[in-house]
Every structure is written in structure tokens, then in C-alpha cells.
Amino acid sequence: MTPLRLWCYTLAAAALIPLAASAAPTVNTLGGDTRVHLSGDLVGALTSLGVSVRASYPARLRGAQASFPIPGGELDLGTLKGEVDHAGGLTLQAGGTQVNLSSYTIDTTGATPVLTGLVKVNDSVFGRLPLFDIALVSAPVVRGLHARAGSVQLDNARLTLNADAAAALNAVFNVNAFQAGLPIGTARVQTYFYEPER
């Protein structure tokens, strides 16, 4: 069983979440955050290229630890298809070139989970791109807070650089150092969900 299928199976187990109305409702996510420990490979690559990194509010960056608040999203608990949105982002700068990656969304609606983001170059919108591919190594922990709400926590999700993001960064910074599959870091996602009134 793949990690994604295992995650879906765990979330669908009704015994873990005493939700009302239906066995697999679509729920809203609200609150919590995603915390990422940036990999040594990424930090080393950025340092060698002379690229500095800073957080854009309300994200935070302390050393190799970044955190991004979760303001909302939607998930189908039966299939785990949906999106979890994030606020803030990271800004990469080398010389006069500045790239801001922000408004992240964990998207599980496709064949494999991916984190997309809005890319801006020198404050001009480049577009929304798939930034990081996500590999799940364990199922999430689901806790029911009461009949219509709960929390989801996912640990040690592995983030790697998506091919589209690598190509865009190489083009913007005029380098070839960014390669698809570059380890970005490991992520811990913790958010709360509730079943909205129908």
C-alpha cells in the first residue's frame, strides 16, 4: 500500500473520527501550520549560489526551520482529495534578482500530492507553479475533538523540488544548479477541521 493510500485509508476509518451526517464528509481546515526543516542540500546549494533566503509575513524562518500558518482549505475525508492553503512564503534573492514563493497550497487532487505556490519575480507575478513534490512516509494522526470537528497531524513528509520549479529558478537566476528531486526538507503539518453546516 502506497503512503498516500495508507493516509486515505486512515482518514476514512470511521472509528477514528466520530463525524455526523455521512461517513466521508468534505470538511474545512482552519488554523495550525506547516513546519519545514530545510535540508542541508538546499541550504548548501543556495549558499554556493550566493542566494539569501528570508520569510515573507506571516511565515517565519529561524535558521533552517520555516513555518507557514494555515488559514483554510477543504478536504474530502473519504478520498483525501482537496487543498490546504498557507499564508506567507519565502523570498530568494541574489544581486538584483528577487523571487518570492508564497501562498502555498498542498494539493492532493492529482495522482500524487504536490505543493504549489505563487511565484513572483521582482514583484511581478510569474504564475502559480508546482514547487515541491510530497512523499508521505507515515499516515497522519487524526483526533476527534467532538462530533463535527477534529485535527490532523502529518509528520516527516519529504519535500523535493519539482521539475517545473527547478526550470523556473534556473531561468530566473541564470544557473543550472537547481535540479528536479533536490531535497527541500521534511515537513510537519498540523491543522484543525470542522464539518460545515449543510
JOWOKA-V279206 format. One line per field, one symbol per residue. ss: DSSP state (h for helix, s for strand, l for the rest). psi: psi as a letter, one per 40 degrees, with the letter a starting at -180 (. if undefined). burial: + if it has 16 or more other C-alpha atoms within 10 Angstrom, else -. A space follows every 10 residues. Layout:
ss: ???
psi: ???
burial: ???
//
This chain:
ss: llhhhhhhhh hhllllllll lllllsssss sssssssslh hhhhhhhhll lsssssllls ssllsssssl lsssssllll lsssslllss ssssllssss ssssssslll lllsssssss sllsssssss ssssslllll ssssssllss ssssssssss slhhhhhhhh hhhlllllll llssssssss ssssllll
psi: hidddddddd dehdddhgii cidgihihih iaihhhhhid ddddddddef hihiihieii hhbehiihih eaiihhedee haihiiiaai hhhhbehhhh hifihhhfea diiihiihhh hfehhdihih dhihhheiii hhhhdadeia ihhhifhhhi hidddddddd ddefifdhih ehhdaiihhh iiiihih.
burial: ---+-+++++ ++----+++- ---+++++++ -++++++++- -++--+---- +-++++--++ +----+++++ -+++++++++ ++++++++++ +++----+++ ++++++++-- --++++++++ +------+++ +++++++-++ -+-+---+++ ++++++++++ +++-+++++- --+---++++ -+++++++++ +++++---
//
